[in-house]
Amino acid sequence: MVNNKTVLVEFVDEFQASLKQNNLRSYDIARTVVLLLRKLIGKVSWTTAKQLIDFVKSLGDDLFEANPSEVIINMVKRVTKLIREEYFEAIGTNTNNEGGSSLQTILMANNQSSDDLTEAVPSLKSTVIDAVNELISELETSRSNIALKSSEYIHSNEIIMTYGKSRTVELFLKKASLKRRFSVIVAECAPFFHGQELAKSLAEHGIETTVIPDTAVFAIMSRVNKVIMGAQTVYADGGIKTTNGAESMALAAKHHAVPVIVCSGLFKLTPKFYCNQDLQSFGEFASPELSLDFNSKPKDYDFETISPTFTYIKADTVNLLITDVGGNSPSYVYRLVAELYQQEDEF
């Protein structure tokens, strides 16, 4: 007999070990969480969809406590919705002699609450695992699907500005360079200088690239055709959580009427709304050592230095959000969120 509590603890330990061994980004965290959930579905003992959803949510709570990242919530909610969909489809198939779900069955299924997921379905485990495998495939092809649309949004002889280093934006620009000739201006993203890493990668790919200090963004913005940046999280109101310092670029672009395009996979869309008091979401701070020389600190003066890792960009500052399924206005994000998540899957 499998001890479910022991299994949950083992999965959390495995996840924490992955975090310690690698500096995981959003994609890596999302994929790791889904892989753990797939293992959970196959390993723990459960007989009904409700029991399985409870186990998935319990593991999600523990993983989020280990690393408060929005993509953990996103992936757990995506999996719980898949479980519900597969369950109701199986019930509909079992009650429909033609082997398909009727419209009435689908509508009734959508109105079911979590308390109704108690009927045992022998084939549910295999169908849920297949659905989770499709979700993993979606994650793995997310960047490439976004990059395929690059030639629709980047035109020849344009000047593109970006901030820091986003792997999605990097692939987006490289894919566009196969059909378009353009130049890129990269803000260096001090004090970590991730922008220099991106500039080096783009230059090696044959793209004309210029690195500028963050302080020069506003001065050069008038020459730019569009700004393209990545996102750490896309909130339900269309706001963006991204690398600290990108907000200044977005505001400069708005002042000069330069369109701001954000490239983000669907797994980064969260049903949460931004809140100023949400310290768990924005509570990551880097050491100020790189930007402050402690040896030069005046002996008779005390001060505090804060070096946040992320910043928030309001939805009205972003013109277009490009995801796996195409480009949408930030005001349309709530529709995408409604399609991806189940409202009652709160935890």
N, C-alpha and C positions, 0 to 999 in steps of 0.2 A: 504493500500500500504506500503510495507516494505521499509524503508529508508536504502539503501545499505551502505551509508557512516556511518550511526550510527551503523550498524551491524559490520562493520570493526573495528570501535573504540572499541566496546564491546569485540570483540575477542582479540584485542591487550591487553586490560585491563585484561582480563581473563588469558592470557598468562603471563603477567607480575606478576600477583598475584601468579600464580603457581611457578614462579621462586623465588619469595620472600619467599614463604612458605617452599620450599624444595630446597636443593642443588642438582639440577637436573644434571644428567650425560647425555652423548650423547643419549643413548637409550631413556631415559625419555623425553628429548627434542624432539627427532624424533617422538615418539608416541604422545606426546601432540600436536605437529604441525599437524600431520595427522588427529587426532581427530577433531581439530579446522577446518581444511579444509573440512572434511566431513560435519560438521555442517554448514559451509559456503555454500556448494553446495546445501544443503537442505533448507536453510533459505533465501538467497538473491534472488532477482528477476532477472532472465535471460531467454533468449529465444534461443540464439545460443551458440555454443561451443566457439566462439571467445569472446563473452561477459563473459562467465564463466572463461576462461583462464585469461582474463584481471583482473577479481576480485581476482582470486587465486594469480596472480603475485603481485597485489596491497597489499594483506594481507601479502604475503611473504616478501615484502619490509619492511612493518611496523614491522613484527616480527623480521626480521634480524636487524633492527635498534634498537629494544629493547634489543636484545642479539645477537651479531655478531658471531654466531656459524655456521660452514659449514654445519651441518646436516639440518639446516633450509632450506638452498638453495637446498640441495639434495632432501628433501622431497617435496618441492614445484615443483621442476623439474620432480620428479617422477609422481606427480599427474597430472601436465599439459600434460605429455606424455600419461598417461592413458586416459585423456579426448580426446586427438587427436586420439588415437587408437580406442576408443569406437565410436567416431564420424564417422571415416572412415569405420569402420566395419558396422555400422548401414547404412551408405550411400551405401556401397557395397551390403548389404543384400537387401536393398530396390530396387536396380537396377538389382538384380540377381534373376530370377524366381525360381531357384533351392534352394534358401535360404542360399547360401554360397557365399563368396567373391572369385572372379576369380583372377588369378595371375595378369592379366592386371589391375584389379581394385586396387589390393594391391600396385602394382608398381606406379600407378597413384596417389594413396593416399599418398605414401611416398614422392612424388614430390610436393605435395600441400604445399602452404605457409599458414601462419596464416591468411592471408586475405581471404582465401577460406573457412573458417570455419563459414560460415554465413547461411547455410541452417538449418532451424528449424527441429529438430528431437524430437518428443513427448516422446519417450522412453529413451532419452539420460540420464536424471537425474537418473533413477533407475539403468541403466547399469553402469554409472560412480560410483555411490555409492557402487554397488556390487564389482567393481574393487578396490575401495579404501578399502573396507572391507578385500579383499584379501591381500592388501598391509599391513594392520594392522596385519593380521594373520602372514605374513612373518616376521614382526618386532618381534612379540611375540615369534616366534619359532626360531629366529635367533641363540641365544646362544645354545639352545639344538641341533640344526642341526650341528653346529660347533663341539660341544662336542661329537657327535656320531662318528666323524672321529678320535677321539683322539688316539684310539688303533692302528691306521695305522701309526702314527708318533712318538709314544712313545713306547719304547721296555723295556723289563725287565732288571733290574740292571743298568739302565741308571741314570746319574746325570743331573738333569735339573736345570737351573738357570733362575730366573725371577726377575723382578724389580717392586717395588711398589705393588699396588693392582688393578687388572683388574677382573671384575666379569666374563667376558668371559673366561679368562685364568683360573680363579678359578674353574669354572665348567668343563673346558677342562681337567684339572689335576685330578679333583675328578672322572670324568667319566673314565679316563684312569686307575685310581687306582683300578677299579673293575675287570680289566683283567690283569693288569701289576703291578709288584712290582718295585718301583723306589724311588729315593730320590730327594728332591727339596732343592735348596739353594736360599734363598730370600734375596735380598739386601733391607735394611730397608727403603730406600727412605727418608732420613732426609731432612728437619727438621720436616716433617709431620708424618713420621714413618708409612706410609700406609703398608709397607712391613711387619711390625709386626702383623698387623691385618690379612693379608693374611696367614702368617705363623701359627698363632693361629688357623685359620679356617681349614687349611690343616692338622695340627697336630690332631685336634679333629676328623677329618675324617679318621685318621689312616695312614696318609702319613708321612714318615720320613722327617722331615723338619728342616733346619738349617737357622738361621738368621745371616747375616753378615753385618758389616758396609759398606757403599758405597765405602770407600777407599780400601777395601780388594778385590774388584771385579777382578782387573787385576791379582792379585797374585793367586787367586783360579781358574781363568778361564781355565788354562791348564788341570785341572782335570774334567772339565765339558764336557758332550757329546753334549748338544745343549742348546740354549737359546730360551725361549718362552716368548713373551711379548704381551701386548695389544696395541691398537692404539686409539687415539682420532679422527684422520682423516687419510684417505689414499688418497693421491693426484693422479692426472691423470698420473704422470710420475712414480708412484710406490713408491714415498717417503712417509715417515710416520711422522705424528705429534703425539707425545706421551708425557708422563710425563717427566718433566725436570730431567736430570740425566741419562736417559736411553741411550742417545747417547754414553756416555762413556762405557757403557756395550757393546753396539753394536760394537764399535771400538775395544774394547779388544777382543771380539769374533772373529772379522775379523783378528786381529793380530795372534791369536792362531788357526785360521782355524776352528773355531767352528760355525756350522750353526745357523743362527738366523731365527726363525719362528715367524711370527706375526699373531695373531688371531683377525679377525675383521669381523663384519657383513657387508653385502652389503650396508646397509644404510649409512655407514661411507665413502664409496667411493664417491669422489667428482670430478666433471669435471674440477675443478680449478687446476692450477699448483702453486707450491710453489714459492714465490718471497720474496727476502730479505726485500723488502720495504712494505710487506703486514703486516702493524702494526695492522690492525683489527683482523687478524687471530691469531697472536702471542702476542697481546697486553694485556694479562692477567698477572698480577703480584700479588704475595702474600705479606703479611706483613713480613718484615725481622726480626720481633720481636723474632721469635722462634730460629733464627740462630745467632742473635747478641744481646749481652748484652749492652743496651744503657747506663747503669750505669757505665760501664767500659770505656766509650769513653773519650779519652784524651781531656782536655778542650782547648788546644791550637792547635787542629788538626781537620780540617773539611774533611769529606769524604762522599761519596754517596754509598749506598748499594742497589743493584737491585736483586730481588728474582723472576725470571720468573717462571711461572707455567708449560709451555710446552717447548718442544725442537723439532728440526727437525732431522730426520734420513734419510740420502740419500738412494736412491733405491739400489745402488750397495753394501750397507751394509746388506741388507735383502736378505735372500736366498729363503724364501718361504712365501707366503701369503695364509692363510687358511680362506675361507669365507663360507657362507651357501652352495655354490655350489661346494666346494672342494678346493684343493690346486692348486695354480697357482704361476708362477714366477712373480715378480714385473713388469717385462717387458711386461706382458700380461694384466696389469691393464687397459690399454687404450682400449682394446677390451671389457672388462667388462663395462667400462664407456660408450662406444658407444652403448651397448645393453640397458643400463639403462636410458640414457638421450637422449633428442632430441636436436640436435645442435642449432636449431633456437630458443630454449627457453631460451634466455639470458635475464637477468634482473638485 
